[in-house]
Amino acid sequence: MEKALPEQMSGGENDFESLMEESLKAPRPGDVLVGRVLLITRDSVIIDINYKCEGQVPLAEFLDHEGHPTVREGD
Protein backbone atom coordinates (compact mmCIF):
# COMPACT_ATOMS: atom_id res chain seq x y z
CA MET A 1 0.00 0.00 0.00
CA GLU A 2 1.43 3.36 -0.98
CA LYS A 3 1.41 6.35 1.35
CA ALA A 4 0.22 9.69 0.06
CA LEU A 5 2.87 12.35 -0.18
CA PRO A 6 2.21 15.67 1.60
CA GLU A 7 1.87 17.38 -1.78
CA GLN A 8 -0.86 14.92 -2.76
CA MET A 9 -2.75 15.37 0.51
CA SER A 10 -2.85 19.14 0.44
CA GLY A 11 -5.56 19.28 -2.24
CA GLY A 12 -7.88 17.10 -0.18
CA GLU A 13 -7.17 19.04 2.98
CA ASN A 14 -7.92 22.30 1.18
CA ASP A 15 -11.20 20.84 -0.10
CA PHE A 16 -12.13 19.73 3.41
CA GLU A 17 -11.21 23.14 4.80
CA SER A 18 -13.36 24.84 2.16
CA LEU A 19 -16.30 22.58 2.99
CA MET A 20 -15.93 23.29 6.71
CA GLU A 21 -15.79 27.04 6.15
CA GLU A 22 -18.86 26.87 3.93
CA SER A 23 -20.81 24.84 6.50
CA LEU A 24 -20.00 27.33 9.28
CA LYS A 25 -21.12 30.43 7.40
CA ALA A 26 -23.94 32.21 9.13
CA PRO A 27 -27.15 32.43 7.10
CA ARG A 28 -27.97 35.92 5.92
CA PRO A 29 -31.37 37.54 5.46
CA GLY A 30 -32.78 36.45 2.12
CA ASP A 31 -30.91 33.12 2.02
CA VAL A 32 -33.07 30.14 1.10
CA LEU A 33 -32.36 27.22 3.42
CA VAL A 34 -33.64 23.69 3.82
CA GLY A 35 -34.60 22.55 7.30
CA ARG A 36 -37.01 20.54 9.45
CA VAL A 37 -39.92 22.07 11.34
CA LEU A 38 -39.35 21.56 15.07
CA LEU A 39 -42.16 23.59 16.56
CA ILE A 40 -45.09 25.74 15.50
CA THR A 41 -46.06 28.44 17.97
CA ARG A 42 -48.87 30.97 17.92
CA ASP A 43 -46.87 33.37 15.75
CA SER A 44 -43.74 31.59 14.46
CA VAL A 45 -42.28 28.39 13.05
CA ILE A 46 -39.03 27.11 14.57
CA ILE A 47 -36.89 25.29 12.02
CA ASP A 48 -33.74 23.19 12.43
CA ILE A 49 -31.44 24.50 9.69
CA ASN A 50 -28.40 22.45 10.75
CA TYR A 51 -26.62 25.46 12.17
CA LYS A 52 -25.61 26.51 15.67
CA CYS A 53 -29.15 27.60 16.45
CA GLU A 54 -32.60 27.13 14.96
CA GLY A 55 -34.23 29.43 12.47
CA GLN A 56 -37.39 31.32 13.37
CA VAL A 57 -39.82 32.35 10.63
CA PRO A 58 -43.11 34.21 11.09
CA LEU A 59 -46.06 31.78 10.93
CA ALA A 60 -47.69 34.10 8.38
CA GLU A 61 -45.08 32.89 5.85
CA PHE A 62 -46.61 29.39 6.04
CA LEU A 63 -50.35 30.13 5.97
CA ASP A 64 -52.61 29.19 3.06
CA HIS A 65 -55.34 31.48 1.70
CA GLU A 66 -57.70 30.29 4.47
CA GLY A 67 -55.20 31.03 7.24
CA HIS A 68 -54.21 27.39 7.91
CA PRO A 69 -50.54 26.41 8.30
CA THR A 70 -49.11 24.60 5.27
CA VAL A 71 -46.42 22.87 7.36
CA ARG A 72 -46.49 20.52 10.35
CA GLU A 73 -43.96 19.64 13.02
CA GLY A 74 -41.54 17.15 11.51
CA ASP A 75 -41.87 18.47 7.92
WONOR-V63338 format. One record per residue. PHI is phi as a letter, one per 20 degrees, with the letter a starting at -180 (999 if undefined). Layout:
# WONOR-V63338
phi:PHI
phi:PHI
This chain:
# WONOR-V63338
phi:999
phi:e
phi:e
phi:f
phi:f
phi:g
phi:f
phi:f
phi:f
phi:f
phi:f
phi:f
phi:f
phi:f
phi:f
phi:f
phi:f
phi:f
phi:f
phi:f
phi:f
phi:f
phi:f
phi:e
phi:f
phi:f
phi:f
phi:d
phi:g
phi:n
phi:f
phi:d
phi:c
phi:d
phi:b
phi:c
phi:f
phi:e
phi:b
phi:d
phi:d
phi:g
phi:c
phi:b
phi:d
phi:e
phi:c
phi:e
phi:d
phi:l
phi:c
phi:f
phi:c
phi:e
phi:e
phi:c
phi:c
phi:g
phi:g
phi:g
phi:f
phi:d
phi:e
phi:e
phi:f
phi:e
phi:n
phi:e
phi:f
phi:e
phi:c
phi:c
phi:g
phi:n
phi:f
